[in-house]
Every structure is written in structure tokens, then in C-alpha cells.
Amino acid sequence: MEQPAASAINGRAVLAAAAEIAAPFLEQELAEIASRTPKTHGEKLYVRYGIRGVRGEVLSGFRSLYAVAFPAMAAAKSRQPDQNAARLYVLLKLMASVEDTNILSRSDRQTLQMVHRLSARFLEEHPILNEQAVTQLRQMNRQFTQWGISPGGCADLLAITLFFEKMQQKI
């Protein structure tokens, strides 16, 4: 039996469908959070700052992926010296723009804004992540570790980006 021709996965369409499915539940959950004592770090940040975190990502159809990560990965694959550099590039692009609740829950708005600025400046100074740039990036990582912060939300978004990239290769 002949297999049907494979077609590319439209990542944005998949993410939009996920948002459509989850939206009623997430909107209800956000309304409930606003009317009770928050329990989780994400809930506390929502009440304190209005930041929706991962719920907001889902509700937006994962805007950070289609507006930042997917285009960054497309660019990085042709410009960066290797796969690791391409992935670091995408992570830094996300770190320069995402309201990462993992960072925010361990610090404050000023620290998150500093991470945005440091990440954006790093990419301006090092558009190609060669060995020297990666060495300097390790120093930035040590500084973040000393501050007790980690861009876990951005890392999660990178993981989803890599999933879609791998799915494109399989089709």
C-alpha cells in the first residue's frame, strides 16, 4: 500500500489550535486566580504584576515561538557555526524578549529587564556565536547563577522550538 505524500507541519497552526482548545479553561483559571489567594509562583506573579506566564503564552498561540524563536532558528541555521551555536542564539533571542517567570519568581522586574538588556547586547556584540563568544556566554551564565536566576521559561520555549524543528525534519 502506498503511503500518502508527507507535508510540512505548520507550527503556527498547531500552536494556534492548542490556544483555541485551551483558551476557555485558561481564561477561567485566570479569573479564579484573581479572586483567591495565589498558590504557585506563576499565580503570585499574575496577581502581583499581571504577567500570565505560560498561560499567556498558550493564550497568545505561543507568540514567543512564532514571533521570536522560529524566525531566530531559521536565521541561525544558516549563520551560526554549528547546531549548538544556533540553539544558544535562539535561547538568547528569547531571553532578550520573554517575560520569563522563572527569572521573575527568583528576583524582580529590574533583574528581568537586566537579563533582557544583557542578552540583547550580547547578541549585538556577538552575532556569530564562535568559540570566543561561547566562552563569554559562560561568564554570563556564572553571573546569573550567582544571582540565583535561570531562564527556565525561555529554555522550555527553546525545547518546543527544537521539537518543531525535529518534526519538520521527519516529514
MIKOL-578748 format. One record per residue: residue in three letters; x, y, z of N, C-alpha, C, CB in turn. Coordinates in steps of 0.001 Angstrom, whole numbers, plus 500000, padded with zeros to 6 digits. Each point is the difference from the previous one (the first is absolute). Glycine has a CB too. Example, Ala and Ser with C-alpha at 12.3 -4.5 7.8 and 13.67 -1.06 7.14 Angstrom:
// residues 2
Ala513190494310507800499110501190500000500900501200500000498108498827501246Ser501542502223498034500820501190500060499230501090500730501184499372497855
//
This chain:
// residues 171
Met500846498818500000499154501182500000500888501240500000498152498761501222Glu501518502178497947500806501203499852499688501008501101500079499620497527Gln500972500950503039499853501009501048499630501334499360501677498799501478Pro497445501996499174499702501330499463501227500895500118497569499741500621Ala502518501212498491501128500937500022499984500783501300499966500182497486Ala501204499956503122500119500757501247499929501489499696501392498166501044Ser498090502572499894499984501450499866500628500598501246497923499939498540Ala502563501261501314500655500666501119498975500347501077501759500924498447Ile498679499008502771499154500403501122500023501523500081500461497826501270Asn498377502749498835499897501434500177499987500264501509498728500318497781Gly502453499993502753500138500198501434499054501051500546502352499328499780Arg497508501759499490499132501076500482498552499532500080501557501698499006Ala498003497491500022498630499489500018499791499042501173499884500252497500Val501103498912502773499898499074501133499903500783501305501313498254498733Leu499511502761501407499994500803501222498697500789500147502496500168499860Ala496987500339499024498723500720500042498870499054500409500822501590498216Ala499222497172501288498982499018500376500086499686501491500073499024497681Ala501139500848502832500177499750501433499418501154500812502080498650499529Ala498147502563500019499460501174500697498479499982499977502044501319499385Glu497387498353499478498542499976499870499380498957500921500218500765497629Ile500418498082502458499490498922500863500111500389501471500661498296498269Ala500461502289502109500271500285501412499399501311500501502074498715499722Ala497615502203499383499582501350500405498866500030501012500721500742497785Pro498186498551502022498913500102500983500430499578501408498395499569498147Phe502405499401501928500466499522501302500972500980500646499691497656499206Leu501218502874499987500999500928500538499376501324500418501719498926498553Glu497345501583500665499319501248500373499246499819501316499780500630497565Gln499579498229502584499289499718501249500982499903501155498202498795498728Glu502909500531501042500998499858501056500565501357500414500565497723499126Leu499721503145499902500513501328500329498976500802500802501403499954497920Ala497344499925501742498953500703500766499943499479501429498676500355497892Glu501462498351502279499978499415501347501216500427500809498726498045499109Ile502432502008500252501228500405500689499840501420500550501385498499498491Ala498022502355500713499837501399500402499061500151501189500421500668497645Ser498743498317502607499025500125501074500338499173501243498318500428498251Arg502881498999501787500393499202501169501466500246500319498279498241499434Thr502159501178501648501412500108500380500831499142499051499392500418502437Pro501595500181496905500822499229499060500837498945500725500080501992498479Lys500125496865500838500720498882500603501379499776499390497808498970500478Thr502323501161498223501266499698499332500771501281499688498977497925499020His502271501919500582500795501173499609499316500734498844502128498845500750Gly497408500391498268499333500606498852498753500768500393500891498173498599Glu498331501261502295498790500682500466500350501281500750498823497790500152Lys502195502145500669500421501195500754500462501104499060500667498545501928Leu500068501085497030500458500995499032498833500591499214502180498788499828Tyr496822500393499894498821500498499289499266501029500863499785497800498761Val500025501883502504499301500925500900500822501268500209498891498055501150Arg502415501795499020500852501147500305500262500896498795501045498627501760Tyr499294500752497090500424500778498829499047499902498805502317499647500768Gly496736499420499285499134499783498843500659499171498909498913502149500522Ile502201497242499785500715499173499024499354498620499971502173501277500377Arg497439498311498447499272498738499845500908498784499842498180501306498973Gly503093498899500822500953498898499900499645499013498907500442500266502403Val499674498453497904499735498972498999498543500037499551501803498578501001Arg497295501801499897498592500114499608499853501050498899499260499316502325Gly501436501786497841499966501053498983500623499553498687500092501681501819Glu500968497536498275500609499455498779498989499159499238502260499997501098Val497061499132499613499010499142499350498877500853499416500552498111501584Leu498924502826499201498902500840499530500377500817498764499177500112502345Ser502093500245497529500448500765498837500331499102498809500885501730501555Gly498902496980498597500401499074498942501507499811499975498008500689498670Phe502607499509502483501455499912500169500707501046499137499795497538500503Arg499796503699499682500557501113499218501526500041500048497916501279500460Ser502666498426500690501474500040500104500665499002499059499775500711502382Leu499521498219497305500561499025499070499936500506498569499330498163501547Tyr499469502227497993499906500374498590500562501390499713498000498549499839Ala502064502322501166500533501350499769501500500102500271497766500895500601Val502757498236500265501407500100500393500775498720499661499332501574501839Ala500268497322498761500814498779499928500069499386498603499387499592502355Phe499467500243496972500028499369498677500815500826498998497754498982500478Pro502024502350499445500837500784499078501479499993500399498018501446499541Ala502249498581501768501397499971500448500662498683499607499423501520501920Met499859497369498214500564498705499623500251499943498499498813498915501927Ala500260501589497288500184500007498547501252500789499625497508499809499673Ala502679501335500952501183500819499715501275499340500518498569502052500104Ala501345497396501090501188499427500644500529498782499252499154500835502185Lys499969498378497236500434498780499307500936500312498834497851498910500659Ser501979502250498721500874500347498880501183500884500402498017499812498532Arg501920500794502641501041500954500402500947499506501083498416501738499386Gln501091497416501493500818499575501136500920498848499605498187500736501576Pro502969499144499097500996499008499592499583498548500217501679501700500517Asp497422498045500416499584498619500248498627499993500674502420499263500206Gln497063499542500014498668499825500575499907500575501415499724497949498601Asn501301501848502209499981500529501360499949501524499990501279497994500789Ala499512502626498352499990501461499900498629500495499545502467499991499480Ala496906499303499598498665500391499533498997499953501153500536499126497695Arg499555499842503108499074499868501137500255501066501049499867497547499586Leu501396502749500683500325501071500943499491501345499495502023498719500742Tyr498108501497497955499515501233499388498489500157500243501822499852498238Val497423499083501521498551500043500215499694500265501477499644498407498064Leu501067500907502826499785500211501433500245501457500376500669497624500448Leu500397502953499053500303501401500313498944500947499418502447499426500044Lys497052500279498771498932500825499426498757499953500899500891499566497662Leu498790499248502832498868499878500920500284500747501305499413497768498985Met501779502069501544500369500673501255499946501519499865501457498054500572Ala498726502451498226499977501444499768498583500561499950502137499765498760Ser496855499354501181498647500527499811498914499387500883500702500429497715Val499463498360502742498929499301500719499948500428501466500247498050498438Glu498552502113502078499820500251501441500066498645500701498556502102499606Asp502638497454500625500251498665500544499637499982501485501851499601498305Thr497087499678502018499539499979501387500945499221500911497665500181499164Asn503165498970500262500995499317500826501026501011500526499680497866498666Ile500730503039500491500917501068500438499269500923500971501279499891497804Leu497532500521501824499254500968500807499647499455501380499085500955497895Ser500621497753502201499637499438501307501199499923500941498196498686498884Arg503015501352500567501209499927500816500662501371500205500327497676499155Ser499068503356500235500607501326500104498907501063499964502122499170498895Asp498007501787500193499025501082499880499998500498498559500322500666502435Arg498796500299497307499865500544498634501310500601499489497589500465500474Gln503144500218500402501244500633499579501014498957499538499571501879501603Thr500496497003499095500931498942499608499574499404498667500499499497502417Leu498212500275497398499511499473498725500330500959498863498152498793501200Gln501656502493499027500340500989498974501503500018499724498026501379500705Met502779498398500336501441499930499814500371498781499141500344501157502228Val498997497712498015500236498809499181499642500293498547499537498502501982His499347502201497798499625500388498636501109500818499351497576499984500655Arg502896501028500063501033500887499448501319499260499766498914501928501174Leu501512497279499808501261499263499861499951499022498831500369500225502461Ser498513499102497371499863499034498909499994500697498649498727498483501521Ala500531502611498372499952500754498741501378500572499668497575500568500419Arg503095499991500582501329500567499759500996498912499609499501501834501638Phe500399497003499004500900498897499662499853499640498524499860499126502366Leu498904500791497155499780499647498589500451501118499054498067498569500706Glu501812502669499733500512501110499179501520499915499866498076501449500749Glu502583498233500364501460499914500002500516498705499368500001501409502051His499167497547497982500403498679499497498908499413499117501403499626502053Pro498395500936496754498950499443499141500302498567499551499511502317499231Ile501767497340500754500433498635499720500574499437501296500484500512497529Leu498954498361502918500432499422501276501155499027499763497663500252500945Asn503519500340498900501210499193499833500524499578501378500568501215497833Glu500575498147502170500556499482501262500235501110501024501079498153498709Gln499413502977500843500240501135500902498675500502500602502043500652498639Ala496927499444500550498697500459500491499426499013501015499591501174497811Val500544497534501916499477498986500915500739500074501336499393498510498047Thr501902501769501915500763500177501245499441501171500795502061499056498904Gln497642502044500438499417501158500685498584499703500484501406501516498588Leu497876497676500663498660499611500411500049499173501283499255500038497599Arg501763499150502539500158499233501243500172500934501196501037498112498701Gln499664502994501103500165500989501067498649500612500369502343500494499199Met496844499812499803498668500538500278499175498960500763500106501452497917Asn500016497293501720499294498933500701500440499923501469499803498728497830Arg501510501396502419500490499988501388499424501178500786502124498868499246Gln497781502276500107499433501173500668498527499748500348501612501512498753Phe497637497932500322498599499692500272499887498988501136499421500474497598Thr501465498552502434499992499000501074500263500670501339500790498229498398Gln500153502709501642500271500736501237498781500796500452502411500142499358Trp496834500370499695498794500756500328498839499075500355500771501827498479Gly499411496869501320498958499032500317498864499968498994500584500319502351Ile499703500060496402498949500009498975500323499018498887499497502393500533Ser499442497174498797500127499070498886498868500270499018501109498249501472Pro499203501845497239498948500257499016499245498717499622501358501920499123Gly498031497454501862499319498725499779498827500097499041500696499356502261Gly498570501744497780498893500174499058500497500084498570498704501166501773Cys502384499560498027500597500105498666500547498645499547500579502416500445Ala499997496840500485500502498660499671498845499097499572501904500284501638Asp496957499832499022498820499219499602499553500366498588499292499861502405Leu500705501432497286499622500445498659501010499514498956498881502021501001Leu502395497947499367501009499446499093499719498521499742501704501663500843Ala497929497601500196499697498571499841498837499796499022500825499568502349Ile498150501261497743498874499889499068500465500330498583498372500611501839Thr502483500390498034500554500358498697500748498819499398500186502397500724Leu500627496946500089500767498850499513499087498843499622501917500702501433Phe496984499125499299499020498977499657499450500246498595499403499732502438Phe500157501506497299499445500304498683501064499890498912498324501512501081Glu502885498891499238501085499860499023500215498522499653501097502100500897Lys498917497045500105500184498568499779498831499413499211501323499855502128Met497466500585498189498826499512499261500088500379498524498616500187502088Gln501877501002497617500164500413498608500985499097499273499484502355500653Gln501537497193500052501015499139499390499448498599499746501798501323501150Lys497246498235499652499448498656499885498974499889498879500396499700502430Ile499098501431497133498911499975499005500552500097498606498455501042501635
//
